[in-house]
Amino acid sequence: VDYEKLVENGLHDEFVTLHESGIASRDLLQCLWGEDLLDENDFLIDLMRITLLASDWNFDGQTNLFLIPNLVSRDDIKPEKAFAGHDVAEFRFDFTGSFLPIG
C-alpha cells in the first residue's frame, strides 16, 4: 500500500489505529485492497467475518469498524518507522494455528 495514498485519502490516523489496536474502518480496508476490488469489498468483509478474521467493532456509537485480531500488535513499532525508506507497507496474516478448514 502506498503511504502517500493513505495520507491523500485522509486515512493516516485510521492506519495508525489499525497498526496500534487492530481496528480498521471500511474506508481503510477499501483503500488497502485497492480500486480493483472495489466491487468485492462487501464480499471480502463478509468472508472475513465468517472465517473469524474480523469482527464488527460497534463501540462508542461508531459503525463500520472491524477488529482484526491477527493485526493486534504485540510490539512497539510505530507506523512511521515501518515506512522509513519504504514506499510499501506489508501486513502478514498468521495461520500458524491452522484454524481454517483444509480443502
N, C-alpha and C positions, 0 to 999 in steps of 0.2 A: 504494500500500500504506500502510496506517495504521501509523505508527511505534509507537503505543501498543499495537496488536495484536501487533507483534513482541515488544515488551517483555513483554506479558502472557503470551505463549506461550513465554517464555524463549529467544527466538531472536535477541536483540540481538547477542550475541557472534558468532553464525553470520552475521548480516547484515554485521557489520564484516569478518569473514573473506571474505565474498563480495565486498565492496567493495575490500578490500585485495589479494586474491590470485585472485579469480575462482573460488573453490571454494565450492560450495553443497551443503548436505545435502538429502536427500529431504524432511525435515520443513520446511525453509525454503522449498523450491520449492512444497510444498503450501500453505503459508501465503501465499506471494506470489500463487499462482494463485487462491486463494480456495476457499470451500466449494462453489461452483457447479461447479467442475471436479474435485472430489474423486474421482469415478469414473473420470475420464480421466487421472489422474496417471501411471499406468504407460504409457499410450499416448503421452503427451506426452514422457516421459523417453525412451522408445524412439525416438520421432521425432527428438528432439534428438541421440541417439546416431547414428542412421542418417544424418542430414544434417550430421554433424560439428559440431553446435552445442554438444555436450557430450561429454565422455569420462569414463569411470569413473576415480576417484581412489582407489586402494586402497593407500595407503602407510601405514606405521606401524601396520599392523593395523586400520585404520579402513575401514569399508564404508559403503555408501550415501552416498558423497560423489562429487561431479561437478565436473570442471574445465570452466568455461565460458570458453573462450579470449577471446571478444569482450568479456568483462566485466573482463578483466585491465586494471587502471587504469594509465595512464602518468602520471597527475598525483598530486599530494599532498593532495587534498581529503579531509578526514575526514568520515565519515557524519554525525556530529553537526552539522557545518557545513552539510551538504547539507539537513538537516532544519530548520535555523534558520528559524522563522517559517512553516513549511510543514507541512501535515498529510499530505502525499503524497510518496512517493519515485518517481523515474522512472528507468527503465533503457532505453537505446536499443540496439537491435541494428543494427549497421552492415553492410549488404550491398553496400558500395561496389564491392567486387571481383566481385560478382555470381557467386558460386560455386555458387548453387543453379540447378537446371535451369529453363528457362523453359517454362511451359506446364503 
